[in-house]
């Protein structure tokens, strides 16, 4: 059974956002790292992962229906 997540990519990661971001298909048990790979994002480009507003890791597995936010490292000075 196909399930979906909602993807939000921020700052320099926005260029990787797929057209299907609001309804991105995954298999149950897919990890955030799997999604990052599918989108062609080098894992080192992702600094913070939020799932439904909670900080998580790239290895967090998804069940479907989650909101996934990915943030790059923030530069500044």
PDB file of N, CA, C, O and CB in Angstrom:
ATOM      1  N   UNK A   1       0.844  -1.191   0.000  1.00  0.00           N
ATOM      2  CA  UNK A   1       0.000   0.000   0.000  1.00  0.00           C
ATOM      3  C   UNK A   1       0.886   1.251   0.000  1.00  0.00           C
ATOM      4  O   UNK A   1       1.799   1.381   0.815  1.00  0.00           O
ATOM      5  CB  UNK A   1      -0.958   0.000   1.230  1.00  0.00           C
ATOM      6  N   UNK A   2       0.602   2.145  -0.910  1.00  0.00           N
ATOM      7  CA  UNK A   2       1.385   3.370  -1.002  1.00  0.00           C
ATOM      8  C   UNK A   2       0.917   4.377   0.050  1.00  0.00           C
ATOM      9  O   UNK A   2      -0.279   4.589   0.247  1.00  0.00           O
ATOM     10  CB  UNK A   2       1.278   3.977  -2.416  1.00  0.00           C
ATOM     11  N   UNK A   3       1.881   4.977   0.705  1.00  0.00           N
ATOM     12  CA  UNK A   3       1.595   6.002   1.708  1.00  0.00           C
ATOM     13  C   UNK A   3       2.390   7.253   1.351  1.00  0.00           C
ATOM     14  O   UNK A   3       3.244   7.223   0.465  1.00  0.00           O
ATOM     15  CB  UNK A   3       1.947   5.503   3.156  1.00  0.00           C
ATOM     16  N   UNK A   4       2.102   8.352   2.046  1.00  0.00           N
ATOM     17  CA  UNK A   4       2.688   9.631   1.670  1.00  0.00           C
ATOM     18  C   UNK A   4       3.172  10.408   2.880  1.00  0.00           C
ATOM     19  O   UNK A   4       2.681  10.222   3.994  1.00  0.00           O
ATOM     20  CB  UNK A   4       1.686  10.456   0.897  1.00  0.00           C
ATOM     21  N   UNK A   5       4.154  11.291   2.642  1.00  0.00           N
ATOM     22  CA  UNK A   5       4.590  12.280   3.633  1.00  0.00           C
ATOM     23  C   UNK A   5       4.576  13.647   2.946  1.00  0.00           C
ATOM     24  O   UNK A   5       4.538  13.745   1.720  1.00  0.00           O
ATOM     25  CB  UNK A   5       6.030  11.935   4.211  1.00  0.00           C
ATOM     26  N   UNK A   6       4.606  14.680   3.753  1.00  0.00           N
ATOM     27  CA  UNK A   6       4.716  16.045   3.252  1.00  0.00           C
ATOM     28  C   UNK A   6       6.142  16.524   3.498  1.00  0.00           C
ATOM     29  O   UNK A   6       6.630  16.468   4.626  1.00  0.00           O
ATOM     30  CB  UNK A   6       3.673  16.993   3.937  1.00  0.00           C
ATOM     31  N   UNK A   7       6.811  16.992   2.450  1.00  0.00           N
ATOM     32  CA  UNK A   7       8.204  17.426   2.562  1.00  0.00           C
ATOM     33  C   UNK A   7       8.305  18.947   2.537  1.00  0.00           C
ATOM     34  O   UNK A   7       7.630  19.613   1.752  1.00  0.00           O
ATOM     35  CB  UNK A   7       9.048  16.823   1.430  1.00  0.00           C
ATOM     36  N   UNK A   8       9.150  19.481   3.399  1.00  0.00           N
ATOM     37  CA  UNK A   8       9.507  20.897   3.396  1.00  0.00           C
ATOM     38  C   UNK A   8      11.024  20.967   3.413  1.00  0.00           C
ATOM     39  O   UNK A   8      11.662  20.441   4.325  1.00  0.00           O
ATOM     40  CB  UNK A   8       8.876  21.669   4.622  1.00  0.00           C
ATOM     41  N   UNK A   9      11.599  21.605   2.421  1.00  0.00           N
ATOM     42  CA  UNK A   9      13.048  21.784   2.346  1.00  0.00           C
ATOM     43  C   UNK A   9      13.338  23.272   2.440  1.00  0.00           C
ATOM     44  O   UNK A   9      12.664  24.084   1.807  1.00  0.00           O
ATOM     45  CB  UNK A   9      13.640  21.173   1.026  1.00  0.00           C
ATOM     46  N   UNK A  10      14.340  23.626   3.228  1.00  0.00           N
ATOM     47  CA  UNK A  10      14.601  25.019   3.523  1.00  0.00           C
ATOM     48  C   UNK A  10      15.955  25.478   2.994  1.00  0.00           C
ATOM     49  O   UNK A  10      16.877  24.684   2.808  1.00  0.00           O
ATOM     50  CB  UNK A  10      14.526  25.250   5.006  1.00  0.00           C
ATOM     51  N   UNK A  11      16.043  26.789   2.759  1.00  0.00           N
ATOM     52  CA  UNK A  11      17.278  27.477   2.347  1.00  0.00           C
ATOM     53  C   UNK A  11      17.878  26.805   1.107  1.00  0.00           C
ATOM     54  O   UNK A  11      17.196  26.657   0.093  1.00  0.00           O
ATOM     55  CB  UNK A  11      18.314  27.484   3.509  1.00  0.00           C
ATOM     56  N   UNK A  12      19.142  26.400   1.183  1.00  0.00           N
ATOM     57  CA  UNK A  12      19.836  25.865   0.018  1.00  0.00           C
ATOM     58  C   UNK A  12      19.305  24.500  -0.429  1.00  0.00           C
ATOM     59  O   UNK A  12      19.647  24.036  -1.516  1.00  0.00           O
ATOM     60  CB  UNK A  12      21.305  25.757   0.315  1.00  0.00           C
ATOM     61  N   UNK A  13      18.471  23.850   0.397  1.00  0.00           N
ATOM     62  CA  UNK A  13      17.912  22.550   0.013  1.00  0.00           C
ATOM     63  C   UNK A  13      16.664  22.690  -0.855  1.00  0.00           C
ATOM     64  O   UNK A  13      16.222  21.707  -1.450  1.00  0.00           O
ATOM     65  CB  UNK A  13      17.580  21.741   1.255  1.00  0.00           C
ATOM     66  N   UNK A  14      16.088  23.887  -0.941  1.00  0.00           N
ATOM     67  CA  UNK A  14      14.841  24.080  -1.699  1.00  0.00           C
ATOM     68  C   UNK A  14      14.957  23.623  -3.143  1.00  0.00           C
ATOM     69  O   UNK A  14      13.972  23.184  -3.737  1.00  0.00           O
ATOM     70  CB  UNK A  14      14.434  25.536  -1.667  1.00  0.00           C
ATOM     71  N   UNK A  15      16.144  23.723  -3.709  1.00  0.00           N
ATOM     72  CA  UNK A  15      16.317  23.351  -5.128  1.00  0.00           C
ATOM     73  C   UNK A  15      16.079  21.856  -5.365  1.00  0.00           C
ATOM     74  O   UNK A  15      15.894  21.437  -6.508  1.00  0.00           O
ATOM     75  CB  UNK A  15      17.727  23.728  -5.603  1.00  0.00           C
ATOM     76  N   UNK A  16      16.084  21.054  -4.307  1.00  0.00           N
ATOM     77  CA  UNK A  16      15.846  19.613  -4.422  1.00  0.00           C
ATOM     78  C   UNK A  16      14.372  19.235  -4.236  1.00  0.00           C
ATOM     79  O   UNK A  16      14.017  18.063  -4.357  1.00  0.00           O
ATOM     80  CB  UNK A  16      16.689  18.873  -3.402  1.00  0.00           C
ATOM     81  N   UNK A  17      13.524  20.207  -3.947  1.00  0.00           N
ATOM     82  CA  UNK A  17      12.123  19.937  -3.637  1.00  0.00           C
ATOM     83  C   UNK A  17      11.396  19.371  -4.864  1.00  0.00           C
ATOM     84  O   UNK A  17      11.384  20.007  -5.919  1.00  0.00           O
ATOM     85  CB  UNK A  17      11.426  21.222  -3.145  1.00  0.00           C
ATOM     86  N   UNK A  18      10.793  18.192  -4.738  1.00  0.00           N
ATOM     87  CA  UNK A  18      10.077  17.617  -5.888  1.00  0.00           C
ATOM     88  C   UNK A  18       8.692  18.256  -6.032  1.00  0.00           C
ATOM     89  O   UNK A  18       8.162  18.839  -5.087  1.00  0.00           O
ATOM     90  CB  UNK A  18       9.942  16.077  -5.734  1.00  0.00           C
ATOM     91  N   UNK A  19       8.126  18.136  -7.218  1.00  0.00           N
ATOM     92  CA  UNK A  19       6.767  18.654  -7.449  1.00  0.00           C
ATOM     93  C   UNK A  19       5.755  17.995  -6.522  1.00  0.00           C
ATOM     94  O   UNK A  19       4.763  18.615  -6.140  1.00  0.00           O
ATOM     95  CB  UNK A  19       6.352  18.435  -8.909  1.00  0.00           C
ATOM     96  N   UNK A  20       6.002  16.757  -6.167  1.00  0.00           N
ATOM     97  CA  UNK A  20       5.067  15.995  -5.336  1.00  0.00           C
ATOM     98  C   UNK A  20       5.332  16.179  -3.839  1.00  0.00           C
ATOM     99  O   UNK A  20       4.941  15.330  -3.038  1.00  0.00           O
ATOM    100  CB  UNK A  20       5.146  14.520  -5.692  1.00  0.00           C
ATOM    101  N   UNK A  21       5.992  17.277  -3.453  1.00  0.00           N
ATOM    102  CA  UNK A  21       6.441  17.458  -2.069  1.00  0.00           C
ATOM    103  C   UNK A  21       5.313  17.381  -1.047  1.00  0.00           C
ATOM    104  O   UNK A  21       5.515  16.855   0.048  1.00  0.00           O
ATOM    105  CB  UNK A  21       7.136  18.781  -1.935  1.00  0.00           C
ATOM    106  N   UNK A  22       4.140  17.889  -1.377  1.00  0.00           N
ATOM    107  CA  UNK A  22       3.018  17.875  -0.426  1.00  0.00           C
ATOM    108  C   UNK A  22       2.430  16.484  -0.256  1.00  0.00           C
ATOM    109  O   UNK A  22       1.751  16.208   0.733  1.00  0.00           O
ATOM    110  CB  UNK A  22       1.929  18.834  -0.883  1.00  0.00           C
ATOM    111  N   UNK A  23       2.688  15.612  -1.216  1.00  0.00           N
ATOM    112  CA  UNK A  23       2.094  14.272  -1.220  1.00  0.00           C
ATOM    113  C   UNK A  23       3.139  13.299  -1.765  1.00  0.00           C
ATOM    114  O   UNK A  23       2.912  12.616  -2.764  1.00  0.00           O
ATOM    115  CB  UNK A  23       0.768  14.228  -2.080  1.00  0.00           C
ATOM    116  N   UNK A  24       4.310  13.250  -1.075  1.00  0.00           N
ATOM    117  CA  UNK A  24       5.454  12.480  -1.555  1.00  0.00           C
ATOM    118  C   UNK A  24       5.275  11.002  -1.201  1.00  0.00           C
ATOM    119  O   UNK A  24       5.159  10.663  -0.023  1.00  0.00           O
ATOM    120  CB  UNK A  24       6.774  13.028  -0.955  1.00  0.00           C
ATOM    121  N   UNK A  25       5.251  10.111  -2.212  1.00  0.00           N
ATOM    122  CA  UNK A  25       5.002   8.687  -1.935  1.00  0.00           C
ATOM    123  C   UNK A  25       6.220   7.983  -1.331  1.00  0.00           C
ATOM    124  O   UNK A  25       7.353   8.173  -1.776  1.00  0.00           O
ATOM    125  CB  UNK A  25       4.589   7.975  -3.219  1.00  0.00           C
ATOM    126  N   UNK A  26       5.960   7.175  -0.320  1.00  0.00           N
ATOM    127  CA  UNK A  26       6.998   6.350   0.302  1.00  0.00           C
ATOM    128  C   UNK A  26       6.412   4.982   0.621  1.00  0.00           C
ATOM    129  O   UNK A  26       5.199   4.783   0.558  1.00  0.00           O
ATOM    130  CB  UNK A  26       7.562   7.027   1.593  1.00  0.00           C
ATOM    131  N   UNK A  27       7.280   4.050   0.960  1.00  0.00           N
ATOM    132  CA  UNK A  27       6.863   2.761   1.505  1.00  0.00           C
ATOM    133  C   UNK A  27       6.949   2.869   3.018  1.00  0.00           C
ATOM    134  O   UNK A  27       7.807   3.584   3.535  1.00  0.00           O
ATOM    135  CB  UNK A  27       7.750   1.576   0.959  1.00  0.00           C
ATOM    136  N   UNK A  28       6.079   2.173   3.738  1.00  0.00           N
ATOM    137  CA  UNK A  28       6.147   2.157   5.200  1.00  0.00           C
ATOM    138  C   UNK A  28       7.526   1.684   5.620  1.00  0.00           C
ATOM    139  O   UNK A  28       8.050   0.722   5.059  1.00  0.00           O
ATOM    140  CB  UNK A  28       5.042   1.246   5.809  1.00  0.00           C
ATOM    141  N   UNK A  29       8.118   2.352   6.603  1.00  0.00           N
ATOM    142  CA  UNK A  29       9.435   1.985   7.081  1.00  0.00           C
ATOM    143  C   UNK A  29      10.572   2.693   6.376  1.00  0.00           C
ATOM    144  O   UNK A  29      11.736   2.503   6.728  1.00  0.00           O
ATOM    145  CB  UNK A  29       9.616   0.536   6.948  1.00  0.00           C
ATOM    146  N   UNK A  30      10.247   3.515   5.377  1.00  0.00           N
ATOM    147  CA  UNK A  30      11.269   4.305   4.696  1.00  0.00           C
ATOM    148  C   UNK A  30      11.912   5.248   5.703  1.00  0.00           C
ATOM    149  O   UNK A  30      11.219   5.834   6.536  1.00  0.00           O
ATOM    150  CB  UNK A  30      10.663   5.099   3.498  1.00  0.00           C
ATOM    151  N   UNK A  31      13.225   5.398   5.635  1.00  0.00           N
ATOM    152  CA  UNK A  31      13.900   6.333   6.543  1.00  0.00           C
ATOM    153  C   UNK A  31      14.029   7.699   5.868  1.00  0.00           C
ATOM    154  O   UNK A  31      13.918   7.816   4.648  1.00  0.00           O
ATOM    155  CB  UNK A  31      15.304   5.792   6.957  1.00  0.00           C
ATOM    156  N   UNK A  32      14.261   8.707   6.668  1.00  0.00           N
ATOM    157  CA  UNK A  32      14.510  10.041   6.128  1.00  0.00           C
ATOM    158  C   UNK A  32      15.738   9.988   5.221  1.00  0.00           C
ATOM    159  O   UNK A  32      15.767  10.641   4.178  1.00  0.00           O
ATOM    160  CB  UNK A  32      14.708  11.081   7.274  1.00  0.00           C
ATOM    161  N   UNK A  33      16.746   9.220   5.611  1.00  0.00           N
ATOM    162  CA  UNK A  33      17.948   9.066   4.787  1.00  0.00           C
ATOM    163  C   UNK A  33      17.598   8.505   3.400  1.00  0.00           C
ATOM    164  O   UNK A  33      18.187   8.918   2.401  1.00  0.00           O
ATOM    165  CB  UNK A  33      18.966   8.142   5.493  1.00  0.00           C
ATOM    166  N   UNK A  34      16.648   7.571   3.335  1.00  0.00           N
ATOM    167  CA  UNK A  34      16.210   7.018   2.044  1.00  0.00           C
ATOM    168  C   UNK A  34      15.611   8.119   1.169  1.00  0.00           C
ATOM    169  O   UNK A  34      15.888   8.181  -0.029  1.00  0.00           O
ATOM    170  CB  UNK A  34      15.173   5.881   2.259  1.00  0.00           C
ATOM    171  N   UNK A  35      14.794   8.986   1.765  1.00  0.00           N
ATOM    172  CA  UNK A  35      14.180  10.093   1.017  1.00  0.00           C
ATOM    173  C   UNK A  35      15.248  11.057   0.524  1.00  0.00           C
ATOM    174  O   UNK A  35      15.212  11.494  -0.625  1.00  0.00           O
ATOM    175  CB  UNK A  35      13.151  10.842   1.893  1.00  0.00           C
ATOM    176  N   UNK A  36      16.197  11.387   1.389  1.00  0.00           N
ATOM    177  CA  UNK A  36      17.291  12.288   1.017  1.00  0.00           C
ATOM    178  C   UNK A  36      18.023  11.718  -0.206  1.00  0.00           C
ATOM    179  O   UNK A  36      18.349  12.454  -1.137  1.00  0.00           O
ATOM    180  CB  UNK A  36      18.283  12.488   2.215  1.00  0.00           C
ATOM    181  N   UNK A  37      18.275  10.417  -0.195  1.00  0.00           N
ATOM    182  CA  UNK A  37      18.926   9.761  -1.328  1.00  0.00           C
ATOM    183  C   UNK A  37      18.081   9.817  -2.590  1.00  0.00           C
ATOM    184  O   UNK A  37      18.601  10.083  -3.674  1.00  0.00           O
ATOM    185  CB  UNK A  37      19.234   8.321  -0.988  1.00  0.00           C
ATOM    186  N   UNK A  38      16.791   9.572  -2.461  1.00  0.00           N
ATOM    187  CA  UNK A  38      15.890   9.631  -3.622  1.00  0.00           C
ATOM    188  C   UNK A  38      15.864  11.022  -4.246  1.00  0.00           C
ATOM    189  O   UNK A  38      15.722  11.161  -5.460  1.00  0.00           O
ATOM    190  CB  UNK A  38      14.473   9.222  -3.216  1.00  0.00           C
ATOM    191  N   UNK A  39      16.001  12.041  -3.416  1.00  0.00           N
ATOM    192  CA  UNK A  39      15.967  13.422  -3.910  1.00  0.00           C
ATOM    193  C   UNK A  39      17.319  13.872  -4.465  1.00  0.00           C
ATOM    194  O   UNK A  39      17.422  14.952  -5.048  1.00  0.00           O
ATOM    195  CB  UNK A  39      15.533  14.363  -2.793  1.00  0.00           C
ATOM    196  N   UNK A  40      18.359  13.046  -4.286  1.00  0.00           N
ATOM    197  CA  UNK A  40      19.680  13.394  -4.792  1.00  0.00           C
ATOM    198  C   UNK A  40      20.425  14.390  -3.917  1.00  0.00           C
ATOM    199  O   UNK A  40      21.341  15.067  -4.383  1.00  0.00           O
ATOM    200  CB  UNK A  40      19.556  13.948  -6.168  1.00  0.00           C
ATOM    201  N   UNK A  41      20.034  14.482  -2.641  1.00  0.00           N
ATOM    202  CA  UNK A  41      20.687  15.401  -1.711  1.00  0.00           C
ATOM    203  C   UNK A  41      21.840  14.668  -1.027  1.00  0.00           C
ATOM    204  O   UNK A  41      21.618  13.620  -0.420  1.00  0.00           O
ATOM    205  CB  UNK A  41      19.671  15.956  -0.655  1.00  0.00           C
ATOM    206  N   UNK A  42      23.065  15.191  -1.108  1.00  0.00           N
ATOM    207  CA  UNK A  42      24.149  14.577  -0.333  1.00  0.00           C
ATOM    208  C   UNK A  42      23.801  14.649   1.166  1.00  0.00           C
ATOM    209  O   UNK A  42      23.459  15.724   1.657  1.00  0.00           O
ATOM    210  CB  UNK A  42      25.521  15.294  -0.623  1.00  0.00           C
ATOM    211  N   UNK A  43      23.881  13.538   1.893  1.00  0.00           N
ATOM    212  CA  UNK A  43      23.463  13.526   3.306  1.00  0.00           C
ATOM    213  C   UNK A  43      24.154  14.587   4.163  1.00  0.00           C
ATOM    214  O   UNK A  43      23.571  15.078   5.130  1.00  0.00           O
ATOM    215  CB  UNK A  43      23.732  12.168   3.899  1.00  0.00           C
ATOM    216  N   UNK A  44      25.393  14.942   3.814  1.00  0.00           N
ATOM    217  CA  UNK A  44      26.102  15.949   4.613  1.00  0.00           C
ATOM    218  C   UNK A  44      25.502  17.351   4.430  1.00  0.00           C
ATOM    219  O   UNK A  44      25.833  18.264   5.186  1.00  0.00           O
ATOM    220  CB  UNK A  44      27.589  15.967   4.234  1.00  0.00           C
ATOM    221  N   UNK A  45      24.625  17.527   3.436  1.00  0.00           N
ATOM    222  CA  UNK A  45      23.950  18.812   3.236  1.00  0.00           C
ATOM    223  C   UNK A  45      22.785  18.999   4.210  1.00  0.00           C
ATOM    224  O   UNK A  45      22.271  20.107   4.360  1.00  0.00           O
ATOM    225  CB  UNK A  45      23.444  18.921   1.799  1.00  0.00           C
ATOM    226  N   UNK A  46      22.370  17.911   4.873  1.00  0.00           N
ATOM    227  CA  UNK A  46      21.231  17.983   5.793  1.00  0.00           C
ATOM    228  C   UNK A  46      21.753  18.022   7.228  1.00  0.00           C
ATOM    229  O   UNK A  46      22.368  17.067   7.702  1.00  0.00           O
ATOM    230  CB  UNK A  46      20.262  16.768   5.587  1.00  0.00           C
ATOM    231  N   UNK A  47      21.503  19.128   7.908  1.00  0.00           N
ATOM    232  CA  UNK A  47      21.980  19.303   9.280  1.00  0.00           C
ATOM    233  C   UNK A  47      20.890  18.974  10.300  1.00  0.00           C
ATOM    234  O   UNK A  47      21.154  18.330  11.315  1.00  0.00           O
ATOM    235  CB  UNK A  47      22.473  20.736   9.489  1.00  0.00           C
ATOM    236  N   UNK A  48      19.663  19.421  10.022  1.00  0.00           N
ATOM    237  CA  UNK A  48      18.557  19.210  10.957  1.00  0.00           C
ATOM    238  C   UNK A  48      17.389  18.537  10.259  1.00  0.00           C
ATOM    239  O   UNK A  48      17.053  18.863   9.120  1.00  0.00           O
ATOM    240  CB  UNK A  48      18.109  20.540  11.576  1.00  0.00           C
ATOM    241  N   UNK A  49      16.772  17.588  10.966  1.00  0.00           N
ATOM    242  CA  UNK A  49      15.587  16.890  10.487  1.00  0.00           C
ATOM    243  C   UNK A  49      14.489  17.105  11.520  1.00  0.00           C
ATOM    244  O   UNK A  49      14.681  16.833  12.706  1.00  0.00           O
ATOM    245  CB  UNK A  49      15.866  15.358  10.251  1.00  0.00           C
ATOM    246  N   UNK A  50      13.345  17.591  11.069  1.00  0.00           N
ATOM    247  CA  UNK A  50      12.181  17.718  11.945  1.00  0.00           C
ATOM    248  C   UNK A  50      11.050  16.895  11.362  1.00  0.00           C
ATOM    249  O   UNK A  50      10.739  16.990  10.175  1.00  0.00           O
ATOM    250  CB  UNK A  50      11.753  19.208  12.117  1.00  0.00           C
ATOM    251  N   UNK A  51      10.439  16.085  12.217  1.00  0.00           N
ATOM    252  CA  UNK A  51       9.280  15.294  11.816  1.00  0.00           C
ATOM    253  C   UNK A  51       8.138  15.692  12.735  1.00  0.00           C
ATOM    254  O   UNK A  51       8.202  15.524  13.953  1.00  0.00           O
ATOM    255  CB  UNK A  51       9.570  13.742  11.888  1.00  0.00           C
ATOM    256  N   UNK A  52       7.084  16.228  12.114  1.00  0.00           N
ATOM    257  CA  UNK A  52       5.933  16.744  12.871  1.00  0.00           C
ATOM    258  C   UNK A  52       6.382  17.688  13.986  1.00  0.00           C
ATOM    259  O   UNK A  52       5.851  17.653  15.096  1.00  0.00           O
ATOM    260  CB  UNK A  52       5.118  15.580  13.466  1.00  0.00           C
ATOM    261  N   UNK A  53       7.372  18.536  13.672  1.00  0.00           N
ATOM    262  CA  UNK A  53       7.832  19.551  14.614  1.00  0.00           C
ATOM    263  C   UNK A  53       8.807  19.071  15.669  1.00  0.00           C
ATOM    264  O   UNK A  53       9.221  19.857  16.521  1.00  0.00           O
ATOM    265  CB  UNK A  53       6.678  20.134  15.284  1.00  0.00           C
ATOM    266  N   UNK A  54       9.188  17.797  15.636  1.00  0.00           N
ATOM    267  CA  UNK A  54      10.123  17.234  16.613  1.00  0.00           C
ATOM    268  C   UNK A  54      11.451  16.915  15.935  1.00  0.00           C
ATOM    269  O   UNK A  54      11.479  16.317  14.860  1.00  0.00           O
ATOM    270  CB  UNK A  54       9.533  15.962  17.272  1.00  0.00           C
ATOM    271  N   UNK A  55      12.557  17.319  16.572  1.00  0.00           N
ATOM    272  CA  UNK A  55      13.876  17.033  16.009  1.00  0.00           C
ATOM    273  C   UNK A  55      14.113  15.521  16.002  1.00  0.00           C
ATOM    274  O   UNK A  55      13.896  14.835  17.001  1.00  0.00           O
ATOM    275  CB  UNK A  55      14.992  17.760  16.815  1.00  0.00           C
ATOM    276  N   UNK A  56      14.562  15.026  14.854  1.00  0.00           N
ATOM    277  CA  UNK A  56      14.815  13.600  14.672  1.00  0.00           C
ATOM    278  C   UNK A  56      16.134  13.420  13.928  1.00  0.00           C
ATOM    279  O   UNK A  56      16.866  14.387  13.718  1.00  0.00           O
ATOM    280  CB  UNK A  56      13.646  12.918  13.900  1.00  0.00           C
ATOM    281  N   UNK A  57      16.439  12.197  13.533  1.00  0.00           N
ATOM    282  CA  UNK A  57      17.677  11.929  12.801  1.00  0.00           C
ATOM    283  C   UNK A  57      17.362  11.446  11.387  1.00  0.00           C
ATOM    284  O   UNK A  57      16.216  11.141  11.060  1.00  0.00           O
ATOM    285  CB  UNK A  57      18.535  10.885  13.547  1.00  0.00           C
ATOM    286  N   UNK A  58      18.399  11.384  10.561  1.00  0.00           N
ATOM    287  CA  UNK A  58      18.243  10.866   9.200  1.00  0.00           C
ATOM    288  C   UNK A  58      17.794   9.405   9.196  1.00  0.00           C
ATOM    289  O   UNK A  58      17.212   8.940   8.217  1.00  0.00           O
ATOM    290  CB  UNK A  58      19.554  11.007   8.431  1.00  0.00           C
ATOM    291  N   UNK A  59      18.056   8.690  10.270  1.00  0.00           N
ATOM    292  CA  UNK A  59      17.723   7.265  10.321  1.00  0.00           C
ATOM    293  C   UNK A  59      16.324   6.991  10.857  1.00  0.00           C
ATOM    294  O   UNK A  59      15.932   5.831  10.987  1.00  0.00           O
ATOM    295  CB  UNK A  59      18.727   6.542  11.168  1.00  0.00           C
ATOM    296  N   UNK A  60      15.568   8.036  11.170  1.00  0.00           N
ATOM    297  CA  UNK A  60      14.192   7.864  11.644  1.00  0.00           C
ATOM    298  C   UNK A  60      13.347   7.236  10.541  1.00  0.00           C
ATOM    299  O   UNK A  60      13.384   7.670   9.390  1.00  0.00           O
ATOM    300  CB  UNK A  60      13.583   9.222  12.091  1.00  0.00           C
ATOM    301  N   UNK A  61      12.584   6.208  10.912  1.00  0.00           N
ATOM    302  CA  UNK A  61      11.706   5.516   9.955  1.00  0.00           C
ATOM    303  C   UNK A  61      10.318   6.154   9.999  1.00  0.00           C
ATOM    304  O   UNK A  61       9.843   6.583  11.051  1.00  0.00           O
ATOM    305  CB  UNK A  61      11.621   3.982  10.275  1.00  0.00           C
ATOM    306  N   UNK A  62       9.683   6.203   8.828  1.00  0.00           N
ATOM    307  CA  UNK A  62       8.396   6.875   8.679  1.00  0.00           C
ATOM    308  C   UNK A  62       7.263   5.879   8.468  1.00  0.00           C
ATOM    309  O   UNK A  62       7.459   4.807   7.895  1.00  0.00           O
ATOM    310  CB  UNK A  62       8.448   7.856   7.517  1.00  0.00           C
ATOM    311  N   UNK A  63       6.074   6.252   8.941  1.00  0.00           N
ATOM    312  CA  UNK A  63       4.889   5.406   8.812  1.00  0.00           C
ATOM    313  C   UNK A  63       3.931   5.925   7.749  1.00  0.00           C
ATOM    314  O   UNK A  63       3.062   5.196   7.269  1.00  0.00           O
ATOM    315  CB  UNK A  63       4.170   5.306  10.144  1.00  0.00           C
ATOM    316  N   UNK A  64       4.102   7.204   7.385  1.00  0.00           N
ATOM    317  CA  UNK A  64       3.182   7.841   6.438  1.00  0.00           C
ATOM    318  C   UNK A  64       2.357   8.888   7.164  1.00  0.00           C
ATOM    319  O   UNK A  64       1.971   8.695   8.317  1.00  0.00           O
ATOM    320  CB  UNK A  64       2.257   6.792   5.762  1.00  0.00           C
ATOM    321  N   UNK A  65       2.091   9.985   6.496  1.00  0.00           N
ATOM    322  CA  UNK A  65       1.306  11.055   7.076  1.00  0.00           C
ATOM    323  C   UNK A  65       2.127  12.113   7.799  1.00  0.00           C
ATOM    324  O   UNK A  65       1.583  13.137   8.212  1.00  0.00           O
ATOM    325  CB  UNK A  65       0.323  10.482   8.010  1.00  0.00           C
ATOM    326  N   UNK A  66       3.418  11.885   7.959  1.00  0.00           N
ATOM    327  CA  UNK A  66       4.269  12.836   8.680  1.00  0.00           C
ATOM    328  C   UNK A  66       4.583  14.064   7.822  1.00  0.00           C
ATOM    329  O   UNK A  66       4.522  14.022   6.593  1.00  0.00           O
ATOM    330  CB  UNK A  66       5.574  12.155   9.119  1.00  0.00           C
ATOM    331  N   UNK A  67       4.921  15.158   8.512  1.00  0.00           N
ATOM    332  CA  UNK A  67       5.488  16.346   7.889  1.00  0.00           C
ATOM    333  C   UNK A  67       6.979  16.309   8.163  1.00  0.00           C
ATOM    334  O   UNK A  67       7.400  16.313   9.320  1.00  0.00           O
ATOM    335  CB  UNK A  67       4.827  17.674   8.432  1.00  0.00           C
ATOM    336  N   UNK A  68       7.779  16.273   7.112  1.00  0.00           N
ATOM    337  CA  UNK A  68       9.231  16.142   7.232  1.00  0.00           C
ATOM    338  C   UNK A  68       9.884  17.449   6.769  1.00  0.00           C
ATOM    339  O   UNK A  68       9.702  17.874   5.628  1.00  0.00           O
ATOM    340  CB  UNK A  68       9.759  14.923   6.394  1.00  0.00           C
ATOM    341  N   UNK A  69      10.641  18.075   7.665  1.00  0.00           N
ATOM    342  CA  UNK A  69      11.371  19.297   7.334  1.00  0.00           C
ATOM    343  C   UNK A  69      12.866  19.048   7.371  1.00  0.00           C
ATOM    344  O   UNK A  69      13.382  18.466   8.325  1.00  0.00           O
ATOM    345  CB  UNK A  69      10.999  20.430   8.296  1.00  0.00           C
ATOM    346  N   UNK A  70      13.562  19.489   6.329  1.00  0.00           N
ATOM    347  CA  UNK A  70      15.010  19.308   6.237  1.00  0.00           C
ATOM    348  C   UNK A  70      15.685  20.665   6.143  1.00  0.00           C
ATOM    349  O   UNK A  70      15.286  21.506   5.337  1.00  0.00           O
ATOM    350  CB  UNK A  70      15.385  18.427   5.020  1.00  0.00           C
ATOM    351  N   UNK A  71      16.707  20.881   6.962  1.00  0.00           N
ATOM    352  CA  UNK A  71      17.432  22.143   7.019  1.00  0.00           C
ATOM    353  C   UNK A  71      18.917  21.901   6.778  1.00  0.00           C
ATOM    354  O   UNK A  71      19.472  20.923   7.277  1.00  0.00           O
ATOM    355  CB  UNK A  71      17.211  22.839   8.376  1.00  0.00           C
ATOM    356  N   UNK A  72      19.568  22.788   6.013  1.00  0.00           N
ATOM    357  CA  UNK A  72      21.011  22.675   5.813  1.00  0.00           C
ATOM    358  C   UNK A  72      21.757  23.282   6.998  1.00  0.00           C
ATOM    359  O   UNK A  72      21.142  23.921   7.852  1.00  0.00           O
ATOM    360  CB  UNK A  72      21.435  23.365   4.499  1.00  0.00           C
ATOM    361  N   UNK A  73      23.090  23.088   7.059  1.00  0.00           N
ATOM    362  CA  UNK A  73      23.869  23.805   8.068  1.00  0.00           C
ATOM    363  C   UNK A  73      23.680  25.308   7.857  1.00  0.00           C
ATOM    364  O   UNK A  73      23.589  25.771   6.719  1.00  0.00           O
ATOM    365  CB  UNK A  73      25.386  23.415   7.995  1.00  0.00           C
ATOM    366  N   UNK A  74      23.623  26.058   8.939  1.00  0.00           N
ATOM    367  CA  UNK A  74      23.425  27.492   8.829  1.00  0.00           C
ATOM    368  C   UNK A  74      24.778  28.182   8.969  1.00  0.00           C
ATOM    369  O   UNK A  74      25.503  27.969   9.941  1.00  0.00           O
ATOM    370  CB  UNK A  74      22.420  28.005   9.901  1.00  0.00           C
ATOM    371  N   UNK A  75      25.101  29.003   7.990  1.00  0.00           N
ATOM    372  CA  UNK A  75      26.351  29.759   8.053  1.00  0.00           C
ATOM    373  C   UNK A  75      26.086  31.128   8.658  1.00  0.00           C
ATOM    374  O   UNK A  75      24.938  31.561   8.753  1.00  0.00           O
ATOM    375  CB  UNK A  75      26.987  29.899   6.649  1.00  0.00           C
ATOM    376  N   UNK A  76      27.103  31.776   9.048  1.00  0.00           N
ATOM    377  CA  UNK A  76      26.948  33.117   9.609  1.00  0.00           C
ATOM    378  C   UNK A  76      28.269  33.589  10.183  1.00  0.00           C
ATOM    379  O   UNK A  76      29.289  32.901  10.145  1.00  0.00           O
ATOM    380  CB  UNK A  76      25.850  33.141  10.692  1.00  0.00           C
ATOM    381  N   UNK A  77      28.200  34.775  10.706  1.00  0.00           N
ATOM    382  CA  UNK A  77      29.453  35.258  11.249  1.00  0.00           C
ATOM    383  C   UNK A  77      29.263  36.515  12.046  1.00  0.00           C
ATOM    384  O   UNK A  77      30.229  37.061  12.579  1.00  0.00           O
ATOM    385  CB  UNK A  77      30.442  35.494  10.153  1.00  0.00           C
TER     386      UNK A  77
END
